[in-house]
Amino acid sequence: MARPLRIDVPGGWYAVCARGTERRIVFCDERHCEHFLELLEEIAERFAVGVHAYVLMGNHYHLIVRTPHANLSQAMQWLNVSYSAWFNAKQGRVGHVFQGRFGSRLIDGEGSWLLQASVYLHLNPVRVSDLGLGKSQNRAEAKGSCRPTREETAKRLRILKSHCWSSYPAYAGYSPAPAWLTTRSLLARAGGKARYREDIEAHVTRGEAPEEYSTVRDRLLIGSNAFVEAMKKKVGKVTTEQPERSILRELIPIERILETVESEKGEKWADFQDRYGDWGKGLVLYLARKRGGYTLRELGDWLEGVNYKTVSKQIQRFEQKLDDDRSLARKARRCLRQLSTVET
């Protein structure tokens, strides 16, 4: 039997899901969830994958990710293998943890498709029969055949807000977002945190799935007809998985990043790397994360013994400067264009 088709494209948006083998529990307690989130942070660093939404649900997980370097297969394989090895060691077991290979759907980044996918993901904690939102119950409620009681609605909202192993609290403004979670793109589409929260919680009270997405979520490609046709042409007549490409060939080496920044500044790295407050060093680290896929620890080692937390703070300060300094933002954009045609 042919393996499921993978469509790895630069800048692609994906809905990803993996379930426990035989639907067994894969997140047994808080430490399991915490470790999985640590691994999510690692794929954001190691593979330069943008993690935009997540939910952990006992026997499965859902993600929305973006892959500037067309490396979804490598990143997800690393994530599942790493978690499986840790899980088996903790549980004293052997064998597969996840059921088969992860599932992925390429989503149209334009229009409302991506936003609907995130709503569907974030509703997972309450879309269960015990809360009156199983599949058949949900359809009946959406048609007006039945209505939730005030107590049922309150319980749904309470569970939705308190499910801490989800990115929804960060999107809704109930808790701060971790540094590795990217919320800006989806919130911009939603019109901000308040609008996003209102939309999600309205779905809970009226018993509806995101209208269009719920009817197409099992497809390999999700989006407009134009998007689907464009992706079909891109893939061609391939019926098996695309050949894997080495992540080392996808990411940009630090030497090229240095050359790009040196050209932009008109100075050599050795002349400004230790200069207090110089934006050049921040730009190098920023680009190394954006285009190089280097982890914070790798950058700390490259800087000869700098703690990874210090590197993280330096990058965060630089990103804050980008919001306030238009000239610096233009310099960063020029460097990004030189290093890659893919914008994140």
C-alpha positions in Angstrom: 0.0 0.0 0.0 1.3 3.5 -0.9 2.2 5.7 2.0 -0.1 8.8 2.4 0.9 11.7 0.3 2.9 14.5 2.0 2.8 17.9 0.4 5.8 19.8 1.8 5.8 23.4 0.5 7.8 26.4 1.6 5.7 28.6 3.8 2.9 26.0 4.0 0.2 26.1 6.7 -0.7 22.7 8.1 -3.3 21.2 10.5 -1.5 18.2 12.1 -2.9 15.4 14.2 -1.6 12.2 15.8 -3.4 9.7 17.9 -2.3 7.1 20.4 -2.1 3.6 19.1 -5.4 1.8 19.6 -6.6 5.2 20.9 -4.7 4.7 24.1 -3.8 7.6 26.4 -0.5 9.3 25.5 -0.7 12.2 27.9 -1.2 10.5 31.3 -0.6 13.5 33.6 0.8 17.0 33.7 4.4 16.0 33.3 3.6 14.3 30.1 1.9 17.4 28.7 4.7 19.6 30.0 7.3 17.5 28.2 5.4 17.5 25.0 5.2 21.3 25.1 9.0 21.4 25.7 9.4 19.3 22.5 7.1 21.7 20.6 9.4 24.5 21.7 12.3 22.5 20.5 10.9 21.9 17.0 10.3 25.7 16.7 14.0 26.1 17.4 15.5 23.1 15.7 13.5 23.1 12.5 12.4 26.8 12.3 8.8 25.6 12.3 6.2 28.2 13.4 3.9 26.7 16.0 0.6 28.7 15.8 -1.9 26.6 17.8 -2.0 23.4 19.8 -4.3 21.3 21.9 -3.5 18.1 23.8 -6.4 15.7 24.4 -5.4 12.7 26.4 -5.1 10.2 23.5 -4.2 12.6 20.7 -3.0 16.1 19.8 -3.7 18.7 17.2 -1.4 21.4 15.9 -1.4 24.3 13.4 2.1 24.9 12.1 3.8 26.8 9.3 6.9 25.5 7.6 9.1 28.3 6.0 11.5 25.6 4.9 9.2 22.9 3.6 10.3 20.4 6.3 7.0 19.3 8.0 7.9 15.6 7.7 11.2 15.9 9.3 9.9 18.1 12.2 6.9 15.9 13.0 8.9 12.7 12.8 11.4 14.1 15.2 8.6 15.2 17.5 6.7 11.9 17.6 9.9 9.8 17.9 11.3 12.0 20.7 8.1 11.9 22.7 7.6 8.1 22.1 11.1 7.3 23.4 10.5 9.5 26.5 7.0 8.1 27.1 8.2 4.5 26.8 11.0 5.1 29.2 8.7 6.7 31.8 6.0 4.0 31.5 8.4 1.1 31.3 7.0 -0.1 28.0 8.1 -0.7 24.4 6.5 -0.4 21.0 4.6 2.3 19.1 3.0 5.1 21.1 1.3 6.9 18.2 -1.1 5.1 15.7 0.7 5.0 12.4 2.1 8.2 10.9 0.9 11.7 11.8 -2.0 13.1 9.7 -1.5 16.5 8.0 -3.7 18.8 5.9 -2.3 21.7 3.9 -4.5 24.8 4.5 -5.0 27.8 2.3 -3.4 30.7 4.2 -5.7 33.2 2.5 -9.3 33.9 3.4 -11.0 32.4 6.4 -9.8 28.8 6.1 -6.9 29.0 8.5 -8.9 30.9 11.1 -11.7 28.3 10.9 -9.1 25.5 11.4 -7.8 27.2 14.6 -11.4 27.5 15.9 -12.0 23.8 15.3 -8.8 22.9 17.0 -9.5 25.1 20.1 -13.0 23.7 20.5 -11.7 20.1 21.0 -11.9 20.1 24.8 -15.6 20.7 24.7 -16.6 18.8 21.6 -17.4 15.6 23.6 -20.7 13.7 24.3 -20.5 14.3 28.0 -21.0 18.0 27.4 -23.7 17.5 24.8 -21.4 18.3 21.9 -20.7 14.9 20.4 -21.1 14.7 16.6 -24.8 13.8 16.4 -25.7 16.0 19.4 -23.8 18.9 17.9 -25.6 18.6 14.6 -29.0 18.6 16.4 -28.1 21.6 18.5 -26.8 23.5 15.5 -30.1 22.9 13.7 -32.1 24.2 16.7 -33.5 20.7 17.5 -32.3 21.1 21.1 -30.9 23.8 23.3 -28.3 23.6 26.0 -29.3 24.5 29.5 -27.7 27.4 31.3 -25.8 25.0 33.4 -24.5 23.0 30.4 -23.4 26.2 28.7 -21.6 27.4 31.8 -19.8 24.0 32.2 -18.7 24.1 28.5 -17.2 27.6 28.9 -15.6 26.7 32.2 -13.8 23.6 30.7 -12.8 25.6 27.5 -11.2 28.4 29.5 -9.5 26.1 32.0 -8.0 23.5 29.6 -4.4 24.6 30.1 -2.9 22.2 27.6 -4.2 24.3 24.7 -3.2 27.6 23.1 -6.7 28.9 23.5 -6.1 30.7 26.9 -3.3 32.6 25.2 -5.4 33.5 22.2 -8.3 34.6 24.4 -6.2 36.6 26.8 -6.7 34.4 29.8 -3.0 33.6 30.1 0.3 34.8 28.5 1.5 33.0 25.4 4.8 31.1 25.7 7.6 32.7 23.7 7.7 29.8 21.1 4.0 30.1 20.3 3.2 32.5 17.4 -0.3 34.1 17.8 0.0 37.3 15.7 -1.0 35.8 12.4 -4.3 34.2 13.5 -5.2 37.1 15.8 -4.8 39.5 13.0 -7.2 37.5 10.9 -9.7 37.3 13.8 -9.5 41.1 14.6 -7.8 40.7 18.0 -8.1 38.7 21.2 -11.6 40.0 22.1 -13.1 39.1 18.8 -11.4 35.7 18.7 -12.7 34.9 22.2 -16.2 36.0 21.3 -16.2 33.8 18.2 -15.0 30.7 19.9 -17.3 31.0 22.9 -20.3 31.7 20.6 -19.7 28.4 19.0 -19.8 26.8 22.4 -23.1 28.3 23.3 -24.8 27.6 20.0 -23.4 24.2 19.3 -21.8 24.7 15.9 -18.5 23.6 14.3 -16.7 26.2 12.2 -19.1 26.2 9.3 -17.0 25.5 6.2 -14.0 23.8 7.8 -16.1 21.1 9.5 -17.3 19.8 6.1 -13.8 19.6 4.5 -11.5 18.8 7.5 -10.8 15.3 6.2 -9.4 16.4 2.9 -5.7 16.6 2.1 -6.0 20.1 0.8 -8.3 22.7 2.5 -9.0 26.0 0.9 -10.4 27.8 -2.1 -10.8 26.0 -5.5 -8.0 28.1 -6.8 -5.7 27.1 -4.0 -6.5 23.4 -4.3 -5.9 23.4 -8.1 -2.6 25.3 -7.7 -1.4 22.8 -5.1 -2.5 19.9 -7.3 -0.4 21.3 -10.2 2.5 21.7 -7.8 2.4 18.1 -6.7 1.7 16.9 -10.3 0.8 13.2 -10.7 2.8 12.0 -7.7 0.8 9.4 -5.8 3.4 8.5 -3.1 5.2 10.6 -0.5 7.5 13.3 -1.8 11.2 12.5 -1.3 12.5 13.8 2.0 15.0 16.5 1.8 17.7 17.1 4.4 17.0 19.9 6.9 20.6 20.8 6.7 20.1 21.8 3.0 17.0 23.7 3.8 18.4 26.0 6.5 20.8 28.9 6.1 24.4 28.5 7.6 25.6 31.1 10.1 28.4 32.1 7.8 26.0 33.3 5.1 23.9 35.1 7.7 27.0 36.9 8.9 27.9 37.9 5.3 24.4 39.3 4.8 24.5 41.4 8.0 28.0 42.6 7.4 27.0 43.8 3.9 24.0 45.6 5.4 26.0 47.3 8.1 29.2 47.9 6.0 31.2 46.4 8.9 32.7 43.1 9.8 31.2 40.9 12.6 34.4 41.2 14.6 34.0 45.0 14.7 30.5 45.1 16.1 29.8 41.8 17.9 30.9 43.2 21.3 29.7 46.8 20.8 27.1 47.6 23.5 23.6 48.3 22.1 24.6 47.6 18.4 21.7 46.3 16.4 23.9 44.2 14.2 24.4 41.5 16.8 20.7 41.3 17.4 20.0 41.0 13.7 22.4 38.2 13.4 20.8 36.2 16.2 17.3 37.1 14.9 18.2 35.8 11.4 19.9 32.7 12.8 16.6 31.8 14.4 14.4 32.8 11.5 16.5 31.4 8.6 19.1 29.2 10.2 16.9 27.1 12.5 19.5 27.3 15.3 18.5 26.5 18.8 19.1 29.0 21.6 21.7 26.7 23.1 23.5 26.3 19.7 23.7 30.1 19.4 24.9 30.4 23.0 27.7 27.9 22.2 28.5 29.8 19.0 28.9 33.0 21.0 31.3 31.0 23.2 29.6 30.2 26.4 26.6 32.6 26.5 23.6 31.2 28.4 20.7 30.3 26.1 18.3 32.5 28.3 20.6 35.4 27.6 20.4 34.7 23.8 16.6 34.5 24.1 16.4 37.9 25.8 18.7 39.5 23.2 16.5 38.2 20.4 13.3 39.4 22.2 14.8 42.9 22.7 15.7 43.0 19.0 12.2 42.0 17.9 10.7 44.7 20.2 13.0 47.2 18.4 11.6 46.1 15.1 8.1 47.2 16.2 9.4 50.7 17.0 12.2 51.4 14.5 11.0 51.5 10.9 14.5 51.9 9.6 15.7 48.8 11.4 12.7 46.9 10.3 13.5 47.7 6.7 17.1 46.5 7.2 15.8 43.2 8.6 13.4 42.7 5.7 16.2 43.3 3.2 18.3 40.7 4.9 15.4 38.2 5.0 14.8 38.7 1.3 18.5 38.0 0.6 18.5 34.9 2.6 15.3 33.4 1.4 12.3 34.1 -0.7 10.0 32.8 2.0 8.7 35.3 4.6 7.4 34.1 7.9 
